[in-house]
């Protein structure tokens, strides 16, 4: 992430010019109409206390350039149907990094999954620069550590 600081002692003409240059260089944040559908629990591995979560995702006006990009941030929360009130617990993704083991971008090879070190969610984003437009995938998946959110076998 880039942080821009302005020197407020600049004369007004330079400040306006700086603002216009920024508007011309920074892509508009137009990504919209996000949908995440068909979320289903997949296979479970009691030995590693993991569970596969499958989903479809799409959004319009996605973009990526060599400096910045948009992405969607997704978390996994599980709850017990036997608990009232329903408290959805945040679960950690099983592995961190770029396209970690067990994760899949589904049908769209122009995407990637990035899981930060804290593993409390993941980014789904384009994988190449100079791309813009609507994007979607079906059959994407991540592996969740269900023990991390208090569930057992």
C-alpha positions in Angstrom: 0.0 0.0 0.0 1.3 3.4 -0.9 0.8 6.4 1.4 0.9 9.8 -0.1 1.7 12.8 2.0 1.3 16.4 0.8 3.3 19.4 2.0 0.6 21.9 3.0 3.1 24.8 2.6 2.9 24.3 -1.2 1.4 27.1 -3.2 -2.2 26.5 -4.3 -1.3 26.1 -8.0 1.1 23.3 -7.2 -1.4 21.7 -4.9 -4.1 21.7 -7.5 -1.7 20.4 -10.1 -0.6 17.6 -7.8 -4.2 16.7 -7.2 -5.0 16.5 -11.0 -1.9 14.4 -11.6 -3.0 12.0 -8.8 -6.5 11.7 -10.4 -4.9 10.9 -13.8 -2.5 8.3 -12.5 -4.5 6.4 -9.8 -7.1 4.0 -11.3 -10.6 4.6 -10.1 -11.9 2.2 -7.5 -14.8 1.0 -9.6 -14.8 -2.7 -8.5 -18.4 -3.5 -7.7 -21.3 -6.0 -7.6 -19.4 -8.7 -5.7 -21.2 -12.0 -5.3 -20.0 -15.0 -3.4 -22.4 -17.9 -3.9 -22.6 -21.7 -3.7 -20.7 -21.9 -0.5 -20.6 -25.5 0.6 -18.6 -27.6 3.1 -16.4 -30.1 1.3 -14.3 -32.9 2.5 -13.1 -33.1 6.1 -9.9 -34.5 7.4 -10.1 -35.4 11.1 -6.3 -36.2 11.2 -5.4 -32.6 10.3 -8.6 -31.1 11.7 -9.2 -29.4 8.3 -12.3 -28.8 6.2 -12.5 -27.7 2.6 -14.8 -24.8 1.8 -16.0 -24.5 -1.8 -17.5 -21.3 -3.3 -18.1 -19.3 -6.5 -17.2 -15.6 -6.8 -17.5 -12.8 -9.2 -17.2 -9.0 -9.4 -17.2 -6.3 -12.0 -14.5 -3.8 -12.9 -11.7 -5.8 -11.3 -8.3 -4.4 -12.1 -4.5 -4.8 -11.5 -1.5 -2.8 -12.6 2.1 -3.0 -11.6 1.6 -0.7 -8.6 -1.7 -1.7 -7.2 -4.8 -3.9 -7.6 -8.2 -4.7 -6.2 -9.1 -7.9 -4.4 -11.8 -9.4 -2.3 -11.2 -10.2 1.3 -13.0 -13.4 2.5 -13.2 -15.0 5.9 -14.7 -18.3 7.0 -17.0 -18.4 10.0 -18.5 -21.6 11.3 -21.3 -22.0 13.8 -23.1 -24.9 15.5 -26.8 -25.3 14.6 -27.3 -26.5 18.2 -26.1 -23.2 19.8 -28.5 -20.3 20.5 -28.0 -17.5 19.9 -26.0 -18.3 16.8 -22.4 -17.2 17.3 -20.3 -17.5 14.1 -16.7 -18.2 15.0 -13.8 -17.0 12.8 -11.7 -19.9 11.6 -8.1 -19.8 10.3 -7.1 -20.9 6.9 -4.9 -24.0 7.2 -1.9 -22.6 5.4 -0.6 -19.1 4.5 1.1 -17.7 1.4 0.3 -17.4 -2.2 -2.0 -20.2 -3.5 -1.3 -22.4 -0.4 -1.6 -26.1 -0.4 -5.2 -27.2 -0.9 -6.5 -23.8 -2.1 -7.9 -23.6 -5.6 -8.9 -20.6 -7.8 -11.5 -22.8 -9.5 -12.3 -22.4 -13.1 -10.4 -19.1 -13.6 -6.7 -19.4 -14.0 -6.4 -15.6 -14.0 -6.9 -15.4 -10.2 -4.8 -16.2 -7.2 -5.4 -16.7 -3.5 -3.2 -15.0 -1.0 -3.4 -15.9 2.7 -1.6 -13.6 5.2 0.5 -15.0 8.0 -2.2 -14.6 10.6 -4.4 -16.9 8.4 -7.6 -15.1 9.5 -8.9 -14.8 6.0 -7.7 -14.6 2.4 -7.6 -12.4 -0.7 -8.9 -13.5 -4.0 -7.4 -11.3 -6.7 -6.2 -11.1 -10.3 -2.7 -12.7 -10.9 -1.4 -10.5 -13.7 -0.8 -6.8 -14.4 -2.6 -4.7 -17.0 -5.9 -6.4 -16.6 -9.3 -4.9 -16.0 -12.9 -6.0 -16.3 -15.4 -8.4 -14.8 -14.0 -11.6 -13.4 -15.6 -14.7 -12.0 -14.8 -18.2 -11.0 -16.7 -21.4 -10.0 -15.4 -24.2 -7.8 -12.8 -22.2 -5.9 -11.8 -23.6 -2.5 -9.8 -23.0 0.6 -8.8 -25.4 3.4 -9.9 -24.3 6.9 -8.5 -25.4 10.3 -11.8 -26.0 12.1 -9.9 -26.7 15.4 -8.8 -23.0 15.3 -12.4 -21.9 15.9 -13.3 -24.3 18.6 -14.8 -27.2 16.7 -13.8 -30.8 17.2 -14.5 -34.0 15.5 
